[in-house]
Amino acid sequence: MKSAKPICVIAMAVFGLLAIPARLAAQDSQVHHQKYTLSRLSTDTFTNADGQHATELEPSTFAFGSTFVASFEVARGNGHPGGGDIGFATSTDAGVTWTRGLLSGLTSVRGGTATATGNAVVTYDAAHGIWIITTLLANFNPLTTTLVVVRSSDGIHWGKPIRVNAKTNPDKPWIGCDNTATSPFFGHCYVQWDTINVGTIYFSTSTDGGLTWGKPLKPAGSPLGGNGQLLVQPDGTVVAPIVTTPDNFLTLNMSAIISTDGGAIWNAPVTISPAVPGHNTFDFRMGINPSARTDGSGNVYAVWSDCRFRSACSSNDLVISTSSDGAAWTQPARIPIDPTTSTVDHFTPGLAVDTATSGSRAHLTVTYYSYTHANCTDSTCRLNLRFVSSRNGGSTWTAPQTLAGPMSITWLANTSLGRDVGDYMAASYVHGKPFGVFAVAHANSGTVFDQAIYTTKQPLLPPSGSARLDSK
């Protein structure tokens, strides 16, 4: 896709079936940082020659009831996009213990035929009782990609990949399902993707738990863009916050695409924020990709990196916009993590919203990465992993809490677009408690990395009495 650097839209591929699940208690492989104890969920043990080992990155999460599932890329490619496989980690007791494993049948590393896989996203279809991961499979010379889904009834045992009838060379897919029993489209699942090097946006719908998928449909006006996320409101309205471009990627708008009829028609994009400005983060793969969730009333929240509040666009803040219907959005507000005069650069947000709360009482948690100094170099850049939270729909926020870091960026997998923890990060509320899933790196051992997927033993709750920061 053109202008891949700003929005990080690049070829990938990932997914598969069950692979050696292993039970582990959340206290295993702990790393302590302040009051939060990190628990390692997985490890790249592959040895394929075209992979950077040991690396894991780009997690997605979804929680339903007491079950919490994460998917992520394993063994980032060396010289090509994507990784060797997709991993999963599943907790059926609200994050106390975990089962981990690898999908099979995707790449040649584990019984498949593709060279690489990536962009894995997990969701749950309550109408059919099915967990679904969507991902891409890629081969190179020439580059070809295939969009597939993998299904599971328990989040642990996964079936064979099922191909989605996508157009040529799909990229950056996202999946979401209608889980409201009173919705007229209860049990509809939706996949969105764009096309490599072109950016044409498509959607497809399944009504049978992901077994079959409908014809790919373009939104009205055939917009170009990518990096969308799919959300479904209680009345069945589908809202997809997404980056669009009116001028072939010279300008990037934060937009939303809506369907009100179960995916039969997708409306032309509405603008959340035009011409989003972004600071080019040094040697780090990131963009203005939105992280989006809904609350219990269906209000939509979108968070992204944005430098509009900084003099001369010197570094990125995280900004938030909300909507009750997906069509009218609030003016983007800065999440006040650091003063606008600071040198801190904020990026790659992972938003979680508690669906047991809503409106002015909605509980939000945002995990994110940051550099202490925006204008750093490979030898001086230090990466931190932090979170902030709000208990009033984003009107005020707690002071940032550190989960990991500082990390040298040379500890991270390398790509043509910079060092990599993934184009997105994820967090979810489980029974009212927020948990993040994220990539954390430690010092390399020679040429071997130590970059893996972690969560926290404790929920992401700030210390009692933590300062509150006004968004205004």
VMD Tcl script that draws the C-alpha trace (Angstrom):
set ca {
  {0.00 0.00 0.00}
  {1.21 3.50 -0.73}
  {2.52 5.62 2.13}
  {2.88 2.50 4.23}
  {5.11 4.22 6.78}
  {2.45 6.55 8.25}
  {-0.30 3.96 8.63}
  {1.73 0.77 8.74}
  {-0.27 -1.15 6.16}
  {1.94 -3.96 4.89}
  {1.67 -7.54 3.71}
  {1.29 -10.17 6.42}
  {-0.20 -13.58 7.04}
  {-1.18 -15.70 10.03}
  {-3.36 -18.42 11.61}
  {-3.99 -22.08 12.03}
  {-5.21 -24.77 14.37}
  {-4.44 -26.32 17.70}
  {-0.80 -26.56 18.69}
  {0.62 -28.01 21.84}
  {-1.45 -26.19 24.46}
  {0.38 -25.90 27.75}
  {-1.16 -24.98 31.07}
  {0.65 -22.37 33.13}
  {-0.18 -20.47 36.26}
  {-0.13 -16.70 36.01}
  {2.79 -16.52 38.42}
  {5.18 -18.36 36.06}
  {8.02 -16.43 34.42}
  {7.28 -13.32 36.41}
  {9.05 -10.01 35.96}
  {8.44 -7.40 38.65}
  {8.04 -3.71 37.87}
  {6.72 -1.43 40.60}
  {3.44 -2.91 41.87}
  {2.61 -4.83 38.68}
  {3.86 -8.35 38.10}
  {4.28 -9.32 34.45}
  {3.48 -12.91 33.52}
  {5.00 -14.35 30.36}
  {2.29 -16.00 28.27}
  {4.37 -17.53 25.48}
  {7.83 -18.02 23.99}
  {9.04 -18.33 20.40}
  {10.81 -21.71 20.27}
  {10.99 -21.98 16.48}
  {14.29 -22.27 14.63}
  {13.21 -21.62 11.02}
  {15.99 -19.82 9.14}
  {13.78 -17.00 7.84}
  {12.63 -15.94 11.32}
  {13.99 -13.56 13.96}
  {14.12 -15.64 17.12}
  {12.93 -15.39 19.80}
  {10.28 -12.78 18.96}
  {6.54 -12.43 19.56}
  {4.42 -9.35 18.88}
  {1.14 -7.74 17.78}
  {-1.40 -9.13 20.27}
  {-5.18 -8.99 19.95}
  {-7.58 -9.84 22.80}
  {-11.25 -10.51 23.41}
  {-13.10 -11.44 26.60}
  {-16.50 -13.06 27.02}
  {-17.68 -14.11 30.46}
  {-14.71 -15.61 32.32}
  {-12.88 -16.53 29.11}
  {-10.13 -14.26 27.88}
  {-8.30 -15.09 24.62}
  {-5.22 -13.47 23.09}
  {-3.72 -14.09 19.65}
  {-0.31 -12.87 18.47}
  {2.44 -13.28 15.88}
  {5.35 -15.63 16.59}
  {8.83 -15.59 14.99}
  {8.82 -12.30 13.08}
  {10.16 -12.76 9.55}
  {13.74 -11.93 8.71}
  {13.61 -9.91 5.50}
  {9.88 -10.41 4.84}
  {6.61 -9.31 6.50}
  {4.70 -11.58 8.84}
  {5.89 -14.35 11.10}
  {6.32 -18.09 11.29}
  {3.06 -18.78 13.10}
  {0.23 -17.42 15.24}
  {0.20 -18.13 18.94}
  {-2.70 -18.05 21.37}
  {-3.11 -17.79 25.13}
  {-6.46 -18.52 26.77}
  {-7.69 -18.07 30.31}
  {-11.04 -19.59 31.33}
  {-10.86 -18.25 34.90}
  {-10.64 -14.50 34.27}
  {-6.88 -14.32 33.94}
  {-5.77 -16.49 36.86}
  {-4.34 -19.38 34.83}
  {-3.61 -19.71 31.14}
  {-3.42 -22.30 28.39}
  {-1.02 -21.41 25.59}
  {-0.32 -22.90 22.19}
  {0.38 -22.41 18.50}
  {-1.95 -22.67 15.55}
  {-1.24 -25.28 12.88}
  {-1.84 -25.58 9.17}
  {-0.92 -22.00 8.33}
  {2.72 -21.93 7.28}
  {5.36 -24.48 6.40}
  {6.68 -24.10 9.95}
  {3.64 -26.01 11.28}
  {1.98 -28.11 8.63}
  {0.78 -25.41 6.24}
  {1.92 -24.17 2.85}
  {2.27 -20.38 3.32}
  {5.63 -18.73 3.92}
  {4.40 -16.31 6.59}
  {1.37 -15.32 8.63}
  {0.32 -12.28 10.63}
  {-2.28 -9.63 11.55}
  {-4.16 -12.04 13.80}
  {-7.34 -10.73 15.48}
  {-9.57 -12.72 17.85}
  {-13.27 -12.33 18.67}
  {-16.22 -14.35 19.97}
  {-19.56 -15.19 18.33}
  {-22.03 -15.64 21.21}
  {-24.89 -16.78 18.98}
  {-22.92 -19.82 17.78}
  {-20.63 -20.24 20.80}
  {-17.51 -19.94 18.63}
  {-14.19 -18.16 19.06}
  {-12.79 -16.92 15.75}
  {-9.32 -15.73 14.79}
  {-8.83 -14.03 11.45}
  {-5.39 -13.75 9.89}
  {-3.44 -13.53 6.65}
  {-1.31 -16.13 4.89}
  {1.45 -14.84 2.64}
  {3.80 -16.16 -0.03}
  {6.46 -14.10 -1.77}
  {8.07 -13.64 -5.20}
  {5.47 -12.73 -6.26}
  {3.63 -11.52 -3.17}
  {0.24 -13.17 -2.68}
  {-1.93 -13.10 0.45}
  {-4.99 -15.08 1.55}
  {-7.49 -14.14 4.25}
  {-8.55 -17.02 6.54}
  {-10.39 -17.61 9.79}
  {-9.84 -20.33 12.38}
  {-12.60 -21.47 14.75}
  {-12.72 -22.90 18.27}
  {-15.53 -23.82 20.65}
  {-13.37 -23.29 23.75}
  {-10.57 -20.94 22.74}
  {-8.05 -23.77 23.16}
  {-8.69 -26.35 20.44}
  {-8.63 -24.71 17.02}
  {-9.79 -26.09 13.67}
  {-8.32 -25.82 10.21}
  {-8.17 -22.45 8.43}
  {-11.22 -21.47 6.39}
  {-10.70 -19.14 3.46}
  {-12.66 -15.89 3.26}
  {-13.67 -14.97 -0.27}
  {-11.49 -11.85 -0.37}
  {-10.32 -9.89 -3.37}
  {-6.71 -10.00 -4.61}
  {-4.03 -9.64 -1.91}
  {-6.00 -8.68 1.22}
  {-4.20 -6.84 4.03}
  {-4.83 -5.65 7.62}
  {-8.04 -7.59 8.41}
  {-10.22 -7.05 11.49}
  {-13.19 -9.05 12.78}
  {-16.17 -8.34 15.04}
  {-19.44 -10.13 15.86}
  {-22.92 -9.04 16.93}
  {-23.30 -10.51 20.42}
  {-26.51 -8.76 21.53}
  {-29.35 -11.29 21.71}
  {-32.00 -8.62 21.04}
  {-30.24 -7.30 17.94}
  {-31.92 -8.13 14.61}
  {-28.51 -9.30 13.40}
  {-27.48 -11.37 16.42}
  {-24.88 -13.89 15.24}
  {-23.64 -11.85 12.27}
  {-19.85 -11.63 12.15}
  {-18.07 -9.07 9.99}
  {-14.57 -8.97 8.52}
  {-12.98 -5.82 7.09}
  {-9.74 -5.60 5.11}
  {-7.96 -3.51 2.50}
  {-5.78 -4.48 -0.45}
  {-2.00 -4.32 -0.62}
  {-0.52 -1.47 -2.72}
  {-4.02 -0.17 -3.56}
  {-5.93 0.31 -0.31}
  {-9.41 -0.58 -1.54}
  {-11.61 -1.30 1.51}
  {-13.83 -4.38 1.65}
  {-16.25 -6.01 4.09}
  {-17.70 -9.53 4.26}
  {-20.36 -11.06 6.51}
  {-20.86 -14.53 8.00}
  {-24.11 -15.72 9.59}
  {-22.99 -19.25 10.52}
  {-20.15 -18.73 12.96}
  {-17.48 -18.12 10.33}
  {-18.00 -21.32 8.33}
  {-18.94 -19.40 5.19}
  {-18.53 -15.77 4.16}
  {-20.49 -13.53 1.84}
  {-19.40 -11.62 -1.22}
  {-16.81 -8.88 -0.57}
  {-18.53 -5.50 -0.54}
  {-17.07 -2.01 -0.93}
  {-18.42 0.96 1.03}
  {-20.28 3.60 -0.93}
  {-17.85 5.67 -2.97}
  {-15.16 2.93 -2.94}
  {-12.87 4.76 -0.48}
  {-9.20 3.93 -0.03}
  {-7.60 3.38 3.36}
  {-6.90 0.70 5.93}
  {-6.21 -0.22 9.55}
  {-9.90 -0.42 10.46}
  {-11.48 -1.97 13.55}
  {-15.01 -3.41 13.75}
  {-17.49 -2.70 16.55}
  {-21.17 -3.63 16.86}
  {-23.66 -1.58 18.85}
  {-26.56 -3.18 20.77}
  {-29.07 -2.30 18.02}
  {-26.96 -4.13 15.41}
  {-25.31 -1.05 13.87}
  {-21.76 -1.83 12.79}
  {-19.21 0.96 13.23}
  {-15.71 0.64 11.79}
  {-13.25 3.38 12.80}
  {-10.67 3.37 10.01}
  {-8.01 5.48 8.31}
  {-9.11 6.77 4.90}
  {-7.43 8.95 2.31}
  {-9.10 11.38 -0.12}
  {-5.93 11.92 -2.16}
  {-4.13 8.60 -2.59}
  {-2.38 8.65 0.80}
  {-1.09 12.20 0.73}
  {-3.59 12.97 3.52}
  {-4.84 10.55 6.17}
  {-8.25 11.05 7.76}
  {-9.60 9.28 10.84}
  {-12.99 8.10 9.64}
  {-15.83 5.68 10.39}
  {-17.77 3.39 8.06}
  {-21.24 2.24 9.14}
  {-23.71 -0.52 8.24}
  {-27.24 -0.52 9.67}
  {-28.63 -3.55 7.82}
  {-26.48 -6.46 8.90}
  {-23.69 -5.85 6.41}
  {-25.77 -5.68 3.21}
  {-24.76 -2.06 2.57}
  {-21.75 -0.14 3.91}
  {-22.05 3.63 3.93}
  {-19.46 6.11 2.71}
  {-16.96 7.14 5.40}
  {-17.82 9.91 7.83}
  {-14.93 11.98 9.11}
  {-13.89 11.71 12.75}
  {-10.84 13.94 12.28}
  {-9.47 15.22 8.95}
  {-5.80 15.29 7.98}
  {-4.54 13.69 11.17}
  {-0.99 14.94 11.92}
  {1.55 12.41 13.15}
  {5.12 12.73 14.38}
  {7.43 10.23 12.69}
  {8.63 8.10 15.60}
  {12.30 7.22 15.18}
  {13.03 3.67 13.93}
  {9.74 2.34 15.26}
  {6.94 0.73 13.28}
  {3.80 2.64 14.17}
  {1.11 4.84 12.69}
  {-2.19 6.57 13.41}
  {-4.05 3.26 13.59}
  {-7.16 3.63 15.79}
  {-7.81 1.45 18.81}
  {-11.57 1.31 19.33}
  {-14.14 -0.22 21.71}
  {-17.78 0.25 22.77}
  {-19.29 0.65 26.23}
  {-22.43 -1.00 27.57}
  {-24.75 1.47 25.82}
  {-22.96 1.16 22.50}
  {-21.04 4.43 22.69}
  {-17.93 4.14 20.52}
  {-14.48 5.27 21.70}
  {-11.51 5.66 19.35}
  {-7.94 6.45 20.45}
  {-4.93 7.14 18.21}
  {-1.52 8.87 18.11}
  {-1.64 12.53 17.10}
  {0.78 15.47 17.34}
  {-1.67 18.38 16.83}
  {-1.29 19.61 20.41}
  {2.51 19.82 20.23}
  {4.44 22.82 18.97}
  {5.78 22.06 15.49}
  {4.30 18.54 15.76}
  {7.36 17.60 17.84}
  {5.94 14.42 19.40}
  {2.73 12.41 19.62}
  {0.03 12.51 22.26}
  {-2.79 10.01 22.47}
  {-6.14 11.55 21.57}
  {-9.69 10.27 22.00}
  {-12.97 10.85 20.19}
  {-16.38 9.36 21.01}
  {-19.68 8.80 19.25}
  {-23.11 7.47 20.20}
  {-24.06 6.49 16.65}
  {-20.82 6.24 14.65}
  {-21.84 9.24 12.52}
  {-21.31 12.26 14.79}
  {-18.03 12.37 16.73}
  {-16.65 14.61 19.43}
  {-13.69 16.86 18.72}
  {-10.52 14.87 19.46}
  {-9.32 15.51 23.00}
  {-5.79 15.00 24.26}
  {-5.31 12.32 26.93}
  {-3.15 14.40 29.29}
  {-0.42 11.87 30.04}
  {2.44 14.37 29.91}
  {2.60 18.16 29.51}
  {2.61 19.39 25.91}
  {6.02 20.89 26.64}
  {7.51 17.47 27.44}
  {9.73 15.50 25.08}
  {7.71 12.27 25.52}
  {6.39 10.53 22.38}
  {3.27 8.33 22.87}
  {2.12 5.65 20.39}
  {0.52 2.23 19.73}
  {-2.47 2.52 22.09}
  {-4.50 -0.48 23.21}
  {-7.95 0.60 24.43}
  {-10.23 -1.41 26.73}
  {-13.75 -0.36 27.80}
  {-15.85 -2.08 30.46}
  {-19.18 -3.00 28.85}
  {-20.80 -3.13 32.30}
  {-20.37 0.66 32.37}
  {-21.40 3.42 29.98}
  {-21.53 7.11 29.25}
  {-20.20 9.46 31.91}
  {-19.50 6.46 34.14}
  {-17.71 4.36 31.54}
  {-14.46 2.73 32.67}
  {-11.61 3.00 30.15}
  {-8.04 1.74 30.21}
  {-5.40 2.57 27.59}
  {-2.08 0.75 27.39}
  {0.58 2.35 25.20}
  {4.29 2.58 24.41}
  {6.38 5.74 24.67}
  {9.83 7.20 24.17}
  {11.12 9.48 26.91}
  {12.68 11.68 24.23}
  {11.06 11.88 20.80}
  {14.24 12.87 18.96}
  {16.40 9.94 19.96}
  {18.61 7.47 18.10}
  {19.05 3.69 18.04}
  {21.58 4.03 20.85}
  {19.55 6.45 22.98}
  {15.86 5.57 22.35}
  {14.30 3.97 25.41}
  {10.90 2.34 25.10}
  {8.45 2.22 28.03}
  {5.13 0.40 28.39}
  {2.52 2.23 30.45}
  {-1.20 2.63 31.01}
  {-3.73 5.27 32.06}
  {-7.36 4.83 33.06}
  {-10.58 6.79 33.35}
  {-13.75 6.05 35.32}
  {-15.85 8.83 33.81}
  {-15.89 8.18 30.08}
  {-12.58 9.94 29.44}
  {-13.31 13.27 31.16}
  {-10.40 12.75 33.54}
  {-7.55 10.25 33.62}
  {-5.27 8.78 36.24}
  {-1.57 9.50 36.17}
  {0.40 7.05 33.98}
  {1.61 3.81 35.54}
  {4.68 1.99 34.21}
  {4.45 -1.73 33.37}
  {7.82 -2.32 31.68}
  {10.90 -0.46 30.54}
  {13.03 1.27 29.74}
  {13.79 -1.09 26.85}
  {16.43 -0.53 24.18}
  {14.79 -0.58 20.76}
  {17.62 -2.78 19.50}
  {16.04 -5.54 21.62}
  {13.01 -5.52 19.27}
  {12.46 -7.42 16.04}
  {13.48 -5.37 13.01}
  {11.43 -4.61 9.89}
  {11.69 -2.38 6.84}
  {9.40 0.09 8.66}
  {11.32 0.10 11.95}
  {11.57 -1.86 15.17}
  {8.42 -3.81 15.89}
  {6.07 -4.63 18.75}
  {3.14 -4.82 16.33}
  {0.92 -2.41 14.47}
  {-1.59 -2.70 17.31}
  {-1.84 -3.70 20.98}
  {-4.78 -4.96 22.99}
  {-6.51 -4.81 26.37}
  {-9.87 -6.12 27.65}
  {-12.04 -5.98 30.75}
  {-12.81 -9.35 32.34}
  {-15.55 -9.22 34.97}
  {-14.93 -5.51 35.41}
  {-11.15 -5.81 35.73}
  {-8.83 -4.55 32.95}
  {-5.95 -6.66 31.66}
  {-3.50 -5.81 28.90}
  {-1.60 -8.21 26.65}
  {1.58 -6.79 25.16}
  {5.06 -7.42 23.79}
  {7.96 -6.85 26.19}
  {11.64 -7.23 25.29}
  {14.81 -7.88 27.28}
  {18.45 -7.71 26.26}
  {19.50 -9.90 23.34}
  {21.78 -12.87 23.89}
  {24.12 -12.51 20.92}
  {21.86 -12.70 17.86}
  {18.94 -14.23 19.79}
  {16.14 -11.89 20.89}
  {14.11 -12.10 24.08}
  {10.84 -10.50 22.97}
  {7.68 -12.23 24.17}
  {3.99 -11.75 24.97}
  {3.09 -10.86 28.55}
  {0.11 -9.92 30.67}
  {-0.11 -8.82 34.30}
  {-0.97 -10.96 37.29}
  {-2.91 -8.03 38.72}
  {-5.59 -6.05 36.85}
  {-4.49 -2.69 35.48}
  {-5.80 -0.60 38.36}
  {-3.89 2.51 39.44}
  {-2.82 2.91 43.07}
  {-5.50 4.26 45.34}
  {-5.34 8.04 45.52}
  {-3.55 8.29 42.15}
  {-3.68 11.79 40.68}
  {-6.42 12.55 38.16}
  {-5.63 14.58 35.08}
  {-8.17 16.75 33.28}
  {-8.50 16.14 29.52}
  {-9.35 19.75 28.81}
}
mol new
graphics top color blue
foreach p $ca { graphics top sphere $p radius 0.5 }
foreach p [lrange $ca 0 end-1] q [lrange $ca 1 end] { graphics top cylinder $p $q radius 0.2 }
display resetview
